[in-house]
């Protein structure tokens, strides 16, 4: 499988990043594939951005990180899975309150990540 992110750089909570998995060489009996996108922390734990889905792509807003490690878990119908990582550069947005973002992340509000991050914008 190939994991692409476009664009490769942008601004936190402003740029819409397109995550896409393509060209998976999997036999018919191992389909359907399930995809789950997340952000890998420095300790290698993962903050999942959404629940597993049959959709091989997503458009999301991201928090700042230079680089920010994005991971996709791809699982086949037999339960076998693989992780693929990619990196993007997400510049800080001066309107963000990073302390509130960190608190949200640590509270595992990650399943509704875009909404959670929008709530911490400083107005």
C-alpha positions as CSV (number, residue, x, y, z in Angstrom):
1,X,0.0,0.0,0.0
2,X,1.0,3.6,-0.6
3,X,0.1,6.2,2.0
4,X,0.0,9.8,0.7
5,X,-0.7,13.1,2.4
6,X,-1.4,16.3,0.4
7,X,-0.2,18.9,0.9
8,X,3.0,18.0,2.7
9,X,2.9,21.2,4.7
10,X,0.4,23.7,6.0
11,X,-1.0,25.7,8.9
12,X,-2.5,24.2,12.1
13,X,-6.4,24.1,12.0
14,X,-6.5,25.9,8.8
15,X,-5.0,23.7,6.1
16,X,-7.2,20.7,5.1
17,X,-4.9,17.7,4.7
18,X,-6.0,14.9,2.4
19,X,-4.9,11.4,3.7
20,X,-5.2,8.6,1.1
21,X,-4.1,5.0,0.9
22,X,-3.9,3.4,-2.5
23,X,-2.5,0.5,-4.4
24,X,-3.0,-2.2,-1.8
25,X,-2.1,-5.6,-3.3
26,X,-4.6,-7.8,-1.4
27,X,-6.4,-10.9,-2.5
28,X,-10.2,-10.8,-2.8
29,X,-10.7,-13.2,0.2
30,X,-8.8,-10.7,2.5
31,X,-11.1,-7.8,1.5
32,X,-12.7,-5.6,2.7
33,X,-9.9,-3.5,4.2
34,X,-10.5,-1.2,7.2
35,X,-8.5,2.0,7.6
36,X,-7.8,4.0,10.7
37,X,-5.8,7.3,10.7
38,X,-4.0,8.7,13.7
39,X,-1.1,10.9,15.0
40,X,1.9,9.1,16.5
41,X,3.2,10.7,19.7
42,X,6.9,10.9,20.6
43,X,6.4,7.8,22.9
44,X,5.1,6.0,19.8
45,X,1.5,5.8,21.2
46,X,-1.2,6.8,18.7
47,X,-4.0,9.3,19.0
48,X,-6.6,8.0,16.6
49,X,-8.3,10.7,14.6
50,X,-11.3,8.5,13.7
51,X,-12.8,5.1,14.2
52,X,-11.8,2.3,11.8
53,X,-13.6,2.6,8.4
54,X,-13.9,1.1,5.0
55,X,-13.0,4.5,3.6
56,X,-9.3,4.6,2.4
57,X,-9.2,8.4,2.5
58,X,-10.0,11.3,4.8
59,X,-9.7,15.1,4.8
60,X,-8.7,16.5,8.2
61,X,-7.3,19.5,10.1
62,X,-4.2,18.9,12.1
63,X,-2.5,20.4,15.2
64,X,1.0,21.9,14.9
65,X,4.0,19.7,14.5
66,X,7.3,19.9,12.7
67,X,7.3,17.1,11.7
68,X,4.0,15.6,12.6
69,X,3.9,11.8,12.2
70,X,0.7,10.5,10.7
71,X,-0.1,6.8,10.7
72,X,-2.7,4.6,9.1
73,X,-3.6,1.2,10.3
74,X,-4.8,-1.1,7.5
75,X,-6.6,-4.2,8.6
76,X,-7.8,-7.0,6.4
77,X,-10.8,-9.2,6.9
78,X,-8.7,-11.9,8.7
79,X,-7.6,-9.4,11.3
80,X,-4.0,-9.0,10.0
81,X,-2.9,-5.4,10.0
82,X,-0.1,-3.2,9.1
83,X,0.9,0.4,10.0
84,X,2.2,2.9,7.5
85,X,3.7,6.2,8.6
86,X,4.1,9.5,6.8
87,X,5.2,13.0,8.0
88,X,3.8,16.5,7.4
89,X,4.9,19.9,8.6
90,X,2.2,21.8,10.3
91,X,3.1,25.3,11.3
92,X,1.7,26.8,14.4
93,X,-1.3,29.1,14.0
94,X,-1.0,32.2,16.2
95,X,-4.7,31.9,17.1
96,X,-4.2,28.5,18.9
97,X,-4.0,27.9,22.6
98,X,-1.6,25.0,22.6
99,X,-2.2,24.2,26.3
100,X,-5.9,23.6,25.6
101,X,-5.0,21.4,22.6
102,X,-2.7,19.3,24.7
103,X,-5.3,18.9,27.4
104,X,-7.9,17.8,24.8
105,X,-5.5,15.3,23.3
106,X,-4.5,13.9,26.6
107,X,-8.2,13.5,27.5
108,X,-8.6,11.3,24.4
109,X,-11.1,13.5,22.6
110,X,-9.5,12.3,19.4
111,X,-12.5,10.6,17.8
112,X,-14.0,14.0,17.1
113,X,-10.6,15.6,16.6
114,X,-11.5,18.5,14.2
115,X,-14.4,19.6,16.4
116,X,-12.3,19.3,19.6
117,X,-9.5,21.4,18.0
118,X,-11.9,24.1,16.7
119,X,-13.1,24.6,20.3
120,X,-9.7,25.7,21.5
121,X,-9.2,28.5,19.0
122,X,-8.6,31.8,20.8
123,X,-11.1,34.4,19.5
